[in-house]
Amino acid sequence: MSRTKVVPIPVMGRHNINAYLLLGRRPVIVDAGTPGSGRKIYEQVAALGVDPADVSLIVVTHGHIDHFGSAAELSRLTGAPVAGHVADLGPFRAGRAREPYLPTGPMGRLMARNKHLHMRVEPFEPDVLVTGETDLEDFGVTARIMPTPGHTAGSVSVLTDRGDLVAGDLIANSFFGLVGGRPANPPFHDDPLLNLASLRRMLALNPTRLHVGHGTPLEPDRVRRWASREHRRLSRLEAAGRIRARTADATT
């Protein structure tokens, strides 16, 4: 059985925005970056000695445009189908993230003013509609798509046979990936409490490393300590009625 290797693909900066290449019997791409980055991802896959035409699947971790912005373009370039969760069909079909963004702190409040986050990108219809845990063996990698809602309703992560968790925006590095190895919230969460519950559920599976959309890989024990502090912080905010969360809405 071929074991799955996780290779980062920088989309912006060295670690600010990442996509990932999963290498097994056939390659799988996780996330498609910002609008206009499809060709960049395609060329980086080729530079790794992988024929982009061999890519069997593109997994989109959630409905924010820095993760699905080039999904349609990358699918055309590689010929690979795209997988996305049913709960984020609205953003995928509209080509826009759900708004308003709900900041997790000062960085998010600053970034929410960025006009590029509010633009419309090329929409897409997922070829593989994820509704629950999904085995990727048929796509050539020994890995599972794991629903991890909270950052958005349809957020997913990918857990490999080696224990690597490709976590999307379930967790990030500080300052949008600029402070490597230091766990932090990404700039936005639709539901902070649900996201933390998803994170703790993934940590209970004892991953060996967390590969994130923004920053360098994170060590699980350091994330566990951060998650305990975050639980205490959110509990205080919840008791004071100060947590904002997006209510459930339609998927179309």
C-alpha positions in Angstrom: 0.0 0.0 0.0 1.4 3.4 -1.0 1.7 5.8 1.9 0.5 9.3 1.4 3.0 12.2 1.4 1.9 15.9 2.0 3.8 18.5 0.0 3.0 22.3 0.5 2.3 24.4 -2.6 2.8 28.1 -1.7 0.1 30.3 -3.3 1.0 33.6 -1.7 4.3 34.4 -0.1 6.3 31.5 1.4 3.5 30.4 3.8 0.8 33.1 3.8 -1.6 31.0 1.7 -1.0 27.4 1.0 -2.4 24.7 -1.2 -1.2 21.1 -0.8 -0.3 18.1 -3.0 -1.1 14.6 -1.6 1.1 12.0 -3.2 0.0 8.4 -3.3 -0.8 6.1 -6.2 -2.2 9.2 -7.8 -1.9 12.8 -6.8 -4.7 14.8 -5.1 -4.6 18.6 -4.7 -6.1 20.2 -1.5 -7.3 23.8 -2.0 -7.1 26.0 -5.1 -5.9 29.3 -3.8 -6.9 32.8 -4.7 -8.4 33.9 -8.0 -5.9 33.6 -10.8 -3.5 31.2 -9.0 -4.6 28.1 -10.9 -1.7 28.3 -13.4 0.8 28.9 -10.5 -0.5 25.7 -8.7 -0.4 23.8 -12.0 3.2 24.8 -12.7 4.3 24.0 -9.1 2.8 20.5 -9.4 4.7 20.0 -12.6 7.9 21.3 -11.1 7.6 18.5 -8.4 7.8 16.0 -11.2 4.1 15.2 -11.2 2.1 15.3 -14.4 -0.8 17.6 -13.6 -3.0 15.5 -15.9 -2.6 12.7 -13.4 -4.3 14.7 -10.6 -7.3 12.6 -9.7 -9.2 15.1 -7.4 -9.1 18.7 -6.2 -10.5 19.0 -2.6 -11.7 22.4 -1.6 -11.6 22.8 2.2 -14.2 25.6 2.5 -16.1 28.4 0.9 -13.6 31.3 1.2 -12.2 32.8 -2.0 -8.5 32.3 -0.9 -9.3 28.5 -0.9 -11.7 28.1 -3.8 -10.8 31.1 -5.9 -9.1 29.1 -8.7 -11.0 25.8 -8.3 -12.8 26.1 -11.7 -9.5 27.2 -13.5 -7.5 24.4 -11.9 -10.1 21.9 -12.8 -9.9 22.9 -16.4 -6.1 22.9 -16.4 -5.8 19.4 -14.9 -9.0 17.8 -16.0 -9.6 16.7 -12.3 -13.0 16.8 -10.6 -13.5 19.1 -7.6 -14.8 17.9 -4.2 -16.6 20.3 -1.8 -19.0 20.0 1.1 -22.7 20.4 0.6 -23.0 23.0 3.3 -20.8 25.5 1.4 -22.6 25.0 -1.9 -23.9 28.6 -1.7 -20.5 30.2 -1.9 -19.2 27.7 -4.5 -22.2 28.4 -6.8 -22.2 32.2 -6.2 -18.5 32.7 -6.4 -18.6 34.7 -3.2 -18.0 34.0 0.5 -20.9 34.4 2.9 -21.0 37.9 4.3 -20.5 39.7 6.6 -17.2 38.1 7.6 -17.1 37.5 11.4 -13.7 38.5 12.6 -11.9 36.5 15.4 -9.8 39.5 16.4 -8.1 42.7 15.3 -6.5 41.1 12.2 -9.9 40.0 11.0 -11.4 43.4 11.6 -8.7 45.0 9.5 -8.9 42.4 6.8 -12.7 42.6 6.5 -12.1 46.1 5.0 -10.1 44.6 2.1 -12.1 44.9 -1.1 -10.5 41.8 -2.5 -12.3 39.6 0.1 -15.6 40.9 -1.2 -15.1 40.2 -4.9 -16.9 37.6 -6.9 -14.8 34.9 -8.4 -15.5 32.2 -11.0 -18.1 29.9 -9.4 -18.1 26.1 -9.7 -20.3 23.1 -9.1 -18.6 20.4 -7.1 -18.3 17.1 -9.0 -17.9 15.2 -5.8 -20.4 16.4 -3.2 -19.2 15.7 0.4 -21.8 15.1 3.0 -19.8 13.2 5.6 -16.5 11.4 6.1 -15.3 10.4 2.6 -12.6 7.8 1.8 -10.2 8.9 -0.9 -8.7 5.5 -1.7 -10.5 5.4 -5.0 -8.7 8.7 -5.9 -5.3 7.2 -5.3 -4.5 8.3 -1.8 -4.9 6.6 1.6 -6.8 9.4 3.3 -10.2 10.6 4.4 -12.1 13.9 4.0 -13.3 14.8 7.5 -16.1 17.4 8.0 -14.8 20.0 10.4 -17.5 22.7 10.5 -17.2 26.0 12.3 -14.8 28.1 10.2 -17.6 27.8 7.7 -20.5 25.4 7.7 -19.0 23.3 5.0 -15.3 23.3 6.2 -13.5 20.0 5.8 -10.0 18.6 6.6 -8.1 15.7 5.0 -6.5 13.0 7.3 -3.9 10.8 5.7 -2.8 7.3 6.7 0.4 8.8 8.1 -1.6 10.9 10.5 -1.0 14.2 8.6 -4.1 16.5 8.9 -4.5 19.0 6.1 -6.6 21.3 8.1 -7.6 24.2 5.9 -8.6 27.1 8.2 -9.5 24.9 11.2 -6.4 26.5 12.8 -3.7 28.9 11.5 -0.3 30.4 12.4 -0.3 33.8 14.0 -0.8 37.0 11.9 -2.1 35.2 8.8 0.8 32.7 8.7 3.6 35.3 9.4 4.6 33.8 12.8 5.5 30.2 12.0 4.7 27.4 14.3 2.5 29.5 16.6 -1.2 28.3 16.7 -3.8 31.0 16.3 -7.3 31.5 14.9 -7.5 32.5 11.3 -9.0 36.0 10.8 -12.6 34.8 10.6 -14.8 32.0 11.9 -18.5 31.7 11.2 -19.0 29.8 14.5 -16.0 29.9 16.9 -17.4 27.3 19.4 -18.2 24.8 16.7 -14.8 25.3 15.1 -13.1 24.6 18.4 -15.2 21.5 18.8 -14.1 20.3 15.4 -10.5 21.0 16.1 -10.6 19.1 19.4 -12.3 16.2 17.6 -9.5 16.0 15.1 -6.8 16.3 17.9 -8.5 13.3 19.6 -7.5 11.3 16.5 -3.8 11.9 17.4 -2.6 13.5 14.1 1.2 13.7 13.7 1.1 17.2 12.2 -1.4 19.8 11.2 -0.8 21.4 7.7 -2.7 24.7 7.6 -3.9 27.1 4.9 -1.9 30.0 6.5 1.5 29.2 7.9 3.9 26.4 8.6 2.9 22.9 9.9 1.8 22.9 13.6 2.8 20.3 16.2 -0.3 18.7 17.8 0.7 19.1 21.4 1.2 22.8 20.9 -2.2 23.0 19.3 -3.7 21.1 22.2 -2.3 23.6 24.7 -3.6 26.5 22.6 -7.0 24.8 22.3 -7.3 24.5 26.1 -6.6 28.3 26.4 -9.0 29.0 23.6 -11.7 27.0 25.3 -11.4 29.0 28.5 -11.4 32.3 26.5 -14.5 31.4 24.5 -16.3 30.1 27.6 -15.8 33.5 29.2 -17.1 35.3 26.1 -20.1 32.9 25.8 -21.0 33.6 29.5 -21.0 37.3 28.7 -23.0 36.9 25.6 -20.2 38.2 23.4 -19.7 35.4 20.8 -20.9 36.1 17.3 -21.9 33.2 15.1 -23.6 32.8 11.8 -27.0 31.3 11.8 -27.7 28.3 9.5 -28.7 29.3 6.0 -29.6 27.7 2.7 -27.0 25.9 0.7 -28.1 27.4 -2.6 
